[in-house]
């Protein structure tokens, strides 16, 4: 048995029923339901099944001239018929995921205050400090299991978008459901409005948030603390996913709460796990194992250090000492190579500040350190220029090139550039999607190292096991499980992640392995089921209309 939206015993009738997105099914209401719930005459007489309704969605999508218009249409569909929305997403993930999340969500966030139809989620303003528990209680669903929260300061690679960043929590939680079957009723998107330093945004006549500079320091910290504690009181079984917090806040917030409440930071841990999975799969192509590789990061923020930290832990599991594992990872940012004598480093950068002479040119750093893989998390578009990629190709028979920055305009290089400048030798994965590349008589299908392969699966595992904490080891298990999902045939074509068309089954396979780890290590909030596979399947949401009459 799989989880679906269970209709309440006392639900609305007539027009009110048609306006309830959890219950509405429009022309799919049966004759008996129309008679019983006062719908006769409010709908065309034709009774359609959900497949016909899905076909109408596809036709209407084709009429839309841009992906942003398709994003708006799908958002309105969710407001009208939640079941049909998720049926559409899950019918063709490779088509729909880029429309509801990256890359389209970047433009949607930039224009969020202009395209808003119906508010979704909860908005917590710092002006309401001291009232957060009461505001959370206004949410109608009481068994919330997942909260994705942002303060909008570092939205993708677009910077401070203030309250417009709400598009990210909404999109992320849609992927929890579409990619791993987490029931939508247990999810809650939240934006913390602490102001914005984006003057152009705050002066826009349609901007929806506080038109004040961002609050920082102790006032910000106490607001975050009130939010965390309010969640524990109002939604005690909820796991909090921190999303798109800026460098000064992301790592400290995670460090402060990770051992106290159920929480994780997707930009740090989710990005790290999907990168680890990609590097493990790439190692099968270039030869050797993970511990045979050397890694150079362009970018030294929370994403880079998060990947490096998880990678180092995985290398320790392969037999390296902590010092050896960390020394396989080097960081380079706008100030040059991160090295031990460089001043002003953040605490989270210190483990990767190795002894070395200063280097202020990335190509020179490649020449000197001779990495087998470069990972771009800088947010600087085209930073992997021709000289960088050709140097990697000269030093490595199969150079690993991972431009992970989002959105597409901020990708360190394109797939076409990576393949062309290496004569097709690159092992490539990017954060944003790219079309297949034709080089001579060969076709290269780029892999997308999207966090969507990780955080929904982690979420399903936590939901099913009711784990009280999230550990780095869970992400390592998820990364290893994801790497195992890539078949030899797919690796032979250069793929290092499974096709997104398979995302639901892949995520459920990964979730089962993470859940097994949680049960085996005493981290679950419930007893271990006798049949884990059957139990996990029973928790999966499948979008289908259930009879109301």
Secondary structure as the mmCIF struct_conf table of DSSP 4:
data_model
#
loop_
_struct_conf.conf_type_id
_struct_conf.id
_struct_conf.beg_label_comp_id
_struct_conf.beg_label_asym_id
_struct_conf.beg_label_seq_id
_struct_conf.end_label_comp_id
_struct_conf.end_label_asym_id
_struct_conf.end_label_seq_id
STRN STRN1 UNK A 3 UNK A 3
HELX_LH_PP_P HELX_LH_PP_P1 UNK A 6 UNK A 8
BEND BEND1 UNK A 9 UNK A 10
HELX_RH_AL_P HELX_RH_AL_P1 UNK A 14 UNK A 18
TURN_TY1_P TURN_TY1_P1 UNK A 19 UNK A 19
TURN_TY1_P TURN_TY1_P2 UNK A 21 UNK A 23
HELX_RH_3T_P HELX_RH_3T_P1 UNK A 26 UNK A 28
BEND BEND2 UNK A 29 UNK A 29
HELX_RH_AL_P HELX_RH_AL_P2 UNK A 31 UNK A 36
TURN_TY1_P TURN_TY1_P3 UNK A 37 UNK A 38
STRN STRN2 UNK A 40 UNK A 40
TURN_TY1_P TURN_TY1_P4 UNK A 41 UNK A 42
STRN STRN3 UNK A 43 UNK A 43
BEND BEND3 UNK A 45 UNK A 45
HELX_RH_AL_P HELX_RH_AL_P3 UNK A 50 UNK A 63
BEND BEND4 UNK A 65 UNK A 66
HELX_RH_AL_P HELX_RH_AL_P4 UNK A 67 UNK A 80
HELX_RH_AL_P HELX_RH_AL_P5 UNK A 82 UNK A 91
HELX_RH_AL_P HELX_RH_AL_P6 UNK A 93 UNK A 100
BEND BEND5 UNK A 101 UNK A 101
TURN_TY1_P TURN_TY1_P5 UNK A 102 UNK A 103
HELX_RH_AL_P HELX_RH_AL_P7 UNK A 104 UNK A 110
TURN_TY1_P TURN_TY1_P6 UNK A 111 UNK A 111
HELX_RH_AL_P HELX_RH_AL_P8 UNK A 112 UNK A 115
BEND BEND6 UNK A 118 UNK A 118
BEND BEND7 UNK A 121 UNK A 121
STRN STRN4 UNK A 122 UNK A 125
HELX_RH_3T_P HELX_RH_3T_P2 UNK A 126 UNK A 128
TURN_TY1_P TURN_TY1_P7 UNK A 129 UNK A 130
HELX_RH_AL_P HELX_RH_AL_P9 UNK A 132 UNK A 136
TURN_TY1_P TURN_TY1_P8 UNK A 137 UNK A 138
BEND BEND8 UNK A 139 UNK A 140
BEND BEND9 UNK A 142 UNK A 142
STRN STRN5 UNK A 146 UNK A 150
BEND BEND10 UNK A 152 UNK A 154
STRN STRN6 UNK A 155 UNK A 155
TURN_TY1_P TURN_TY1_P9 UNK A 156 UNK A 158
STRN STRN7 UNK A 159 UNK A 159
HELX_RH_3T_P HELX_RH_3T_P3 UNK A 162 UNK A 165
HELX_RH_AL_P HELX_RH_AL_P10 UNK A 166 UNK A 180
HELX_RH_3T_P HELX_RH_3T_P4 UNK A 184 UNK A 186
STRN STRN8 UNK A 187 UNK A 193
BEND BEND11 UNK A 197 UNK A 197
HELX_RH_AL_P HELX_RH_AL_P11 UNK A 199 UNK A 202
TURN_TY1_P TURN_TY1_P10 UNK A 203 UNK A 203
BEND BEND12 UNK A 204 UNK A 204
TURN_TY1_P TURN_TY1_P11 UNK A 205 UNK A 206
BEND BEND13 UNK A 209 UNK A 209
BEND BEND14 UNK A 212 UNK A 212
HELX_LH_PP_P HELX_LH_PP_P2 UNK A 213 UNK A 215
HELX_RH_AL_P HELX_RH_AL_P12 UNK A 217 UNK A 234
TURN_TY1_P TURN_TY1_P12 UNK A 236 UNK A 237
HELX_LH_PP_P HELX_LH_PP_P3 UNK A 238 UNK A 238
STRN STRN9 UNK A 239 UNK A 242
BEND BEND15 UNK A 244 UNK A 244
HELX_RH_AL_P HELX_RH_AL_P13 UNK A 247 UNK A 257
TURN_TY1_P TURN_TY1_P13 UNK A 258 UNK A 260
BEND BEND16 UNK A 261 UNK A 262
STRN STRN10 UNK A 263 UNK A 265
HELX_RH_PI_P HELX_RH_PI_P1 UNK A 266 UNK A 270
HELX_RH_AL_P HELX_RH_AL_P14 UNK A 271 UNK A 286
BEND BEND17 UNK A 287 UNK A 288
HELX_RH_3T_P HELX_RH_3T_P5 UNK A 290 UNK A 292
STRN STRN11 UNK A 295 UNK A 298
BEND BEND18 UNK A 301 UNK A 301
HELX_RH_AL_P HELX_RH_AL_P15 UNK A 302 UNK A 317
TURN_TY1_P TURN_TY1_P14 UNK A 318 UNK A 319
HELX_RH_AL_P HELX_RH_AL_P16 UNK A 322 UNK A 327
TURN_TY1_P TURN_TY1_P15 UNK A 328 UNK A 328
STRN STRN12 UNK A 329 UNK A 333
TURN_TY1_P TURN_TY1_P16 UNK A 334 UNK A 335
STRN STRN13 UNK A 336 UNK A 337
STRN STRN14 UNK A 339 UNK A 339
TURN_TY1_P TURN_TY1_P17 UNK A 340 UNK A 341
BEND BEND19 UNK A 343 UNK A 344
HELX_RH_3T_P HELX_RH_3T_P6 UNK A 347 UNK A 352
STRN STRN15 UNK A 354 UNK A 354
BEND BEND20 UNK A 355 UNK A 355
HELX_RH_AL_P HELX_RH_AL_P17 UNK A 362 UNK A 369
BEND BEND21 UNK A 372 UNK A 372
STRN STRN16 UNK A 373 UNK A 376
BEND BEND22 UNK A 378 UNK A 378
TURN_TY1_P TURN_TY1_P18 UNK A 381 UNK A 382
BEND BEND23 UNK A 384 UNK A 384
HELX_RH_AL_P HELX_RH_AL_P18 UNK A 386 UNK A 395
TURN_TY1_P TURN_TY1_P19 UNK A 397 UNK A 398
STRN STRN17 UNK A 400 UNK A 403
BEND BEND24 UNK A 406 UNK A 407
HELX_RH_3T_P HELX_RH_3T_P7 UNK A 408 UNK A 410
BEND BEND25 UNK A 412 UNK A 413
HELX_RH_AL_P HELX_RH_AL_P19 UNK A 415 UNK A 421
TURN_TY1_P TURN_TY1_P20 UNK A 422 UNK A 424
STRN STRN18 UNK A 427 UNK A 430
BEND BEND26 UNK A 431 UNK A 432
STRN STRN19 UNK A 437 UNK A 439
TURN_TY1_P TURN_TY1_P21 UNK A 440 UNK A 441
STRN STRN20 UNK A 442 UNK A 444
STRN STRN21 UNK A 447 UNK A 448
HELX_RH_3T_P HELX_RH_3T_P8 UNK A 451 UNK A 453
TURN_TY1_P TURN_TY1_P22 UNK A 454 UNK A 454
HELX_RH_AL_P HELX_RH_AL_P20 UNK A 455 UNK A 465
TURN_TY1_P TURN_TY1_P23 UNK A 466 UNK A 466
BEND BEND27 UNK A 468 UNK A 468
HELX_RH_AL_P HELX_RH_AL_P21 UNK A 472 UNK A 484
TURN_TY1_P TURN_TY1_P24 UNK A 485 UNK A 485
BEND BEND28 UNK A 486 UNK A 486
HELX_RH_AL_P HELX_RH_AL_P22 UNK A 488 UNK A 492
TURN_TY1_P TURN_TY1_P25 UNK A 493 UNK A 494
BEND BEND29 UNK A 497 UNK A 497
HELX_RH_3T_P HELX_RH_3T_P9 UNK A 500 UNK A 502
HELX_RH_AL_P HELX_RH_AL_P23 UNK A 503 UNK A 520
TURN_TY1_P TURN_TY1_P26 UNK A 521 UNK A 522
BEND BEND30 UNK A 525 UNK A 526
HELX_LH_PP_P HELX_LH_PP_P4 UNK A 527 UNK A 529
BEND BEND31 UNK A 530 UNK A 531
HELX_RH_AL_P HELX_RH_AL_P24 UNK A 532 UNK A 538
TURN_TY1_P TURN_TY1_P27 UNK A 539 UNK A 539
STRN STRN22 UNK A 541 UNK A 541
#
